[in-house]
Amino acid sequence: MNYEQEIPYSCEVLVMDFKDKEDMLVIRADIIVERESQKGIVIGKKGEALKRVGIQARQTLEEFFGKKVYLEQHVKVEKDWRKKELKLKHYGY
């Protein structure tokens, strides 16, 4: 919803940690991209794009689960991950 062109096609989101606490969910997610330039696009100027995505994702998760969500996001570069069979398997493809 927030990115154009190649970003949605070369991005993968991995949930690295999911803790269901009494009063909230704590979720840690890695956003995997193929190139450093894509990392900059995903993060945006002063982190604004990533913040916007995080807010939208957190709101959607809170509606779905019916409780507060703390969402921690990290953007990582995994060069040409879509061309590596082992990575594709690891990511569920």
C-alpha positions as CSV (number, residue, x, y, z in Angstrom):
1,M,0.0,0.0,0.0
2,N,2.8,2.4,0.8
3,Y,5.5,1.4,-1.8
4,E,5.6,1.3,-5.6
5,Q,7.3,-0.7,-8.3
6,E,9.8,-3.3,-7.2
7,I,9.6,-2.9,-3.4
8,P,6.5,-5.1,-2.8
9,Y,7.9,-7.8,-5.1
10,S,11.3,-8.0,-3.5
11,C,10.3,-7.7,0.1
12,E,9.6,-10.5,2.7
13,V,8.4,-10.0,6.2
14,L,9.5,-12.6,8.8
15,V,8.1,-12.7,12.2
16,M,11.1,-13.4,14.4
17,D,9.4,-13.3,17.8
18,F,5.8,-13.4,18.9
19,K,5.0,-13.1,22.7
20,D,1.5,-13.1,23.9
21,K,1.5,-11.3,27.2
22,E,-1.5,-10.7,29.4
23,D,-2.1,-7.1,28.4
24,M,-0.4,-7.0,24.9
25,L,1.3,-8.8,22.1
26,V,5.0,-8.2,21.5
27,I,6.0,-8.9,17.9
28,R,9.5,-8.5,16.4
29,A,9.6,-8.6,12.6
30,D,12.4,-8.5,10.0
31,I,11.6,-6.9,6.7
32,I,14.0,-8.5,4.1
33,V,14.9,-6.6,0.9
34,E,17.4,-7.5,-1.9
35,R,19.4,-4.3,-2.1
36,E,20.7,-1.4,0.0
37,S,18.8,1.0,-2.1
38,Q,15.6,-0.8,-1.3
39,K,16.4,-0.6,2.4
40,G,16.6,3.1,2.1
41,I,13.2,3.3,0.3
42,V,11.5,1.1,2.9
43,I,12.9,3.1,5.8
44,G,12.3,6.5,4.1
45,K,13.7,9.9,5.0
46,K,14.3,10.0,8.7
47,G,12.4,6.7,9.1
48,E,9.1,8.2,8.1
49,A,8.1,5.5,5.6
50,L,8.9,2.6,8.0
51,K,7.1,4.4,10.9
52,R,3.9,4.8,8.7
53,V,4.0,1.1,7.8
54,G,4.5,0.2,11.4
55,I,1.6,2.3,12.6
56,Q,-0.7,0.8,10.0
57,A,0.4,-2.7,10.7
58,R,0.1,-2.3,14.4
59,Q,-3.5,-0.9,14.1
60,T,-4.5,-3.8,11.8
61,L,-3.0,-6.3,14.3
62,E,-4.7,-4.7,17.3
63,E,-8.1,-4.9,15.5
64,F,-7.5,-8.5,14.6
65,F,-6.2,-9.7,18.0
66,G,-8.4,-7.4,20.1
67,K,-5.5,-6.2,22.3
68,K,-2.6,-3.8,22.2
69,V,0.4,-4.7,20.1
70,Y,4.0,-3.6,20.4
71,L,5.6,-4.0,17.0
72,E,9.4,-3.9,16.5
73,Q,10.6,-3.8,12.9
74,H,14.0,-4.2,11.4
75,V,14.9,-3.8,7.7
76,K,17.7,-6.1,6.5
77,V,19.4,-6.7,3.2
78,E,19.6,-10.3,1.9
79,K,21.2,-9.9,-1.5
80,D,19.2,-11.6,-4.3
81,W,17.2,-13.7,-1.9
82,R,14.6,-14.5,-4.5
83,K,17.2,-16.3,-6.6
84,K,18.4,-18.6,-3.8
85,E,16.5,-21.8,-3.4
86,L,17.5,-22.3,0.2
87,K,16.3,-18.8,1.1
88,L,13.0,-19.3,-0.7
89,K,12.4,-22.6,1.2
90,H,13.3,-20.9,4.5
91,Y,10.8,-18.1,3.7
92,G,8.1,-20.6,2.9
93,Y,8.1,-20.6,-0.9
